[in-house]
Amino acid sequence: MISIVLILLFVSLIVNLFLLISLKKSFQQTDLLEDWIVEFQKLINQTYNKLKLIDEKRIFEKDDDVGVLFSDLLNIIKITNERIQPNDNTTNFDEKNKKETTKES
């Protein structure tokens, strides 16, 4: 009887160690992905600001061929930023960047 209990304790110990190692690896992977998302968000914001800087006079937005591509790029940037930061519902992406560019000027 005692040997069965000891075997069960030993198996339980091994399973718990395996679960602890798996949990640690999962946390490391989550941290890595969070870092990647933060870097990606910075890249998206920089790209958005550069596109707006290039098109200050809205020349690209009004052009037929380039305007379609330009508006598609802006939509992709907005959608990506919304997916990265879904909790920020107070201001939209355009207003937020207008405030940032106004502060920089």
C-alpha positions as CSV (number, residue, x, y, z in Angstrom):
1,M,0.0,0.0,0.0
2,I,2.8,2.4,0.9
3,S,4.6,1.6,-2.3
4,I,1.6,2.5,-4.4
5,V,1.3,5.8,-2.6
6,L,5.0,6.5,-3.1
7,I,4.8,5.7,-6.8
8,L,1.8,8.0,-7.2
9,L,3.6,10.8,-5.4
10,F,6.6,10.3,-7.6
11,V,4.5,10.3,-10.8
12,S,2.7,13.4,-9.5
13,L,6.1,15.1,-8.9
14,I,7.2,14.3,-12.4
15,V,4.0,15.6,-13.9
16,N,4.2,18.8,-11.8
17,L,7.7,19.4,-12.9
18,F,6.8,18.9,-16.5
19,L,3.9,21.4,-16.1
20,L,6.1,23.9,-14.4
21,I,8.7,23.8,-17.3
22,S,5.9,24.1,-19.9
23,L,4.4,27.1,-18.0
24,K,7.8,28.7,-17.9
25,K,8.3,28.2,-21.7
26,S,4.8,29.6,-22.3
27,F,5.6,32.8,-20.3
28,Q,8.8,33.2,-22.2
29,Q,7.0,32.9,-25.5
30,T,4.3,35.3,-24.4
31,D,7.0,37.9,-23.4
32,L,8.7,37.5,-26.8
33,L,5.4,38.0,-28.6
34,E,4.5,41.0,-26.5
35,D,7.9,42.6,-27.4
36,W,7.3,41.8,-31.0
37,I,3.9,43.5,-30.9
38,V,5.3,46.6,-29.3
39,E,8.0,46.9,-31.9
40,F,5.4,46.3,-34.7
41,Q,3.2,49.0,-33.2
42,K,6.1,51.5,-33.3
43,L,6.7,50.6,-36.9
44,I,3.1,51.1,-37.8
45,N,3.0,54.5,-36.1
46,Q,6.2,55.6,-37.8
47,T,4.8,54.4,-41.2
48,Y,1.6,56.2,-40.6
49,N,3.3,59.5,-39.7
50,K,5.6,59.2,-42.7
51,L,2.7,58.7,-45.0
52,K,0.9,61.7,-43.6
53,L,4.0,63.8,-43.8
54,I,4.5,62.9,-47.5
55,D,0.9,63.7,-48.3
56,E,0.5,67.0,-46.4
57,K,-1.3,68.6,-49.3
58,R,-3.5,65.5,-49.9
59,I,-2.1,65.1,-53.4
60,F,-1.9,61.3,-53.3
61,E,-5.4,60.9,-51.8
62,K,-6.9,62.8,-54.6
63,D,-5.1,61.0,-57.4
64,D,-7.0,58.1,-58.9
65,D,-4.4,55.4,-59.2
66,V,-2.1,56.4,-56.4
67,G,-5.0,57.5,-54.2
68,V,-6.5,54.0,-54.1
69,L,-3.2,52.5,-53.1
70,F,-2.5,55.3,-50.6
71,S,-5.9,54.9,-48.9
72,D,-5.5,51.1,-48.8
73,L,-2.2,51.5,-47.0
74,L,-3.7,53.9,-44.5
75,N,-6.6,51.5,-43.9
76,I,-4.2,48.6,-43.4
77,I,-2.3,50.7,-40.9
78,K,-5.4,51.8,-39.0
79,I,-6.8,48.3,-38.8
80,T,-3.5,46.8,-37.6
81,N,-3.2,49.5,-35.0
82,E,-6.8,48.9,-33.8
83,R,-6.0,45.1,-33.5
84,I,-2.8,45.8,-31.6
85,Q,-4.4,48.2,-29.2
86,P,-8.1,47.3,-28.8
87,N,-8.5,48.9,-25.4
88,D,-7.8,52.4,-26.6
89,N,-11.4,53.5,-27.5
90,T,-11.2,57.1,-26.3
91,T,-9.7,58.6,-29.4
92,N,-9.3,57.2,-32.9
93,F,-6.0,56.7,-34.7
94,D,-6.2,60.0,-36.7
95,E,-6.9,62.2,-33.8
96,K,-4.2,60.6,-31.7
97,N,-1.6,61.1,-34.4
98,K,-2.7,64.7,-35.1
99,K,-2.1,65.5,-31.5
100,E,1.4,63.9,-31.6
101,T,2.4,65.7,-34.8
102,T,1.1,69.0,-33.4
103,K,3.2,68.5,-30.3
104,E,6.3,67.8,-32.4
105,S,5.9,70.9,-34.5
